[in-house]
Amino acid sequence: MACLLAVLAGATSLAAVIRYITGCDPALLARIGLPATATRLAATTLPPDVAAGR
């Protein structure tokens, strides 16, 4: 749901989606089912093993 909102708001990349979500009001995040800690999301396009530092 958060990705849909971000795209409708104009996000055109994964990074833009994450920036949109982290900038949302915590009450909005709670209404769509994301925890308040969603404001600390990070995104990467690296493969999982590289992102984990392996």
Sequence and secondary structure as in RCSB ss.txt:
>XXXX:A:sequence
MACLLAVLAGATSLAAVIRYITGCDPALLARIGLPATATRLAATTLPPDVAAGR
>XXXX:A:secstr
 HHHHHHHTT  SHHHHHHHHHTS HHHHHHTT  GGGGG     S HHHHTT 
